[in-house]
């Protein structure tokens, strides 16, 4: 059970890093010397993909949570709340 929870958090973090342009993907985009038009198009594509993936991500999290005991669910909810706050902080920093 602990491995499932850990794997879910890793998958969620990896997916989010890509969705928000973090990590290696962001470095790759900078190295390509994109035009302003390409940057806008890629950003629009990311936003569309993020929106399309959100229902799947939510269902995935609900499915994982359903497998957990009430104690594990509480920990899961706490960690997810911390993760969401961290992502919001990053998003706000990027937009400022």
LINRA-V265796 format. One record per backbone hydrogen bond with DSSP energy under -1.0 kcal/mol. CO is the residue of the C=O (numbers start at 1). NH is the residue of the N-H. If there is no record, write none. Layout:
co=CO nh=NH
co=CO nh=NH
This chain:
co=1 nh=5
co=2 nh=6
co=3 nh=7
co=4 nh=8
co=5 nh=9
co=6 nh=10
co=7 nh=11
co=8 nh=12
co=9 nh=13
co=10 nh=14
co=11 nh=15
co=12 nh=16
co=13 nh=17
co=14 nh=18
co=15 nh=19
co=16 nh=20
co=17 nh=22
co=18 nh=21
co=23 nh=27
co=24 nh=28
co=25 nh=29
co=26 nh=30
co=27 nh=31
co=28 nh=32
co=30 nh=33
co=35 nh=39
co=36 nh=40
co=37 nh=41
co=38 nh=42
co=39 nh=43
co=40 nh=44
co=41 nh=45
co=42 nh=46
co=43 nh=47
co=44 nh=48
co=45 nh=49
co=46 nh=50
co=47 nh=51
co=48 nh=52
co=49 nh=53
co=50 nh=54
co=53 nh=57
co=54 nh=58
co=55 nh=59
co=56 nh=60
co=57 nh=61
co=58 nh=62
co=59 nh=63
co=60 nh=64
co=61 nh=65
co=62 nh=66
co=64 nh=67
co=65 nh=68
co=69 nh=73
co=70 nh=74
co=71 nh=75
co=72 nh=76
co=73 nh=77
co=74 nh=78
co=75 nh=79
co=76 nh=80
co=77 nh=81
co=78 nh=82
co=79 nh=83
co=80 nh=84
co=81 nh=85
co=82 nh=86
co=83 nh=87
co=84 nh=88
co=85 nh=89
co=86 nh=90
co=87 nh=91
co=88 nh=92
co=89 nh=93
co=90 nh=94
co=91 nh=95
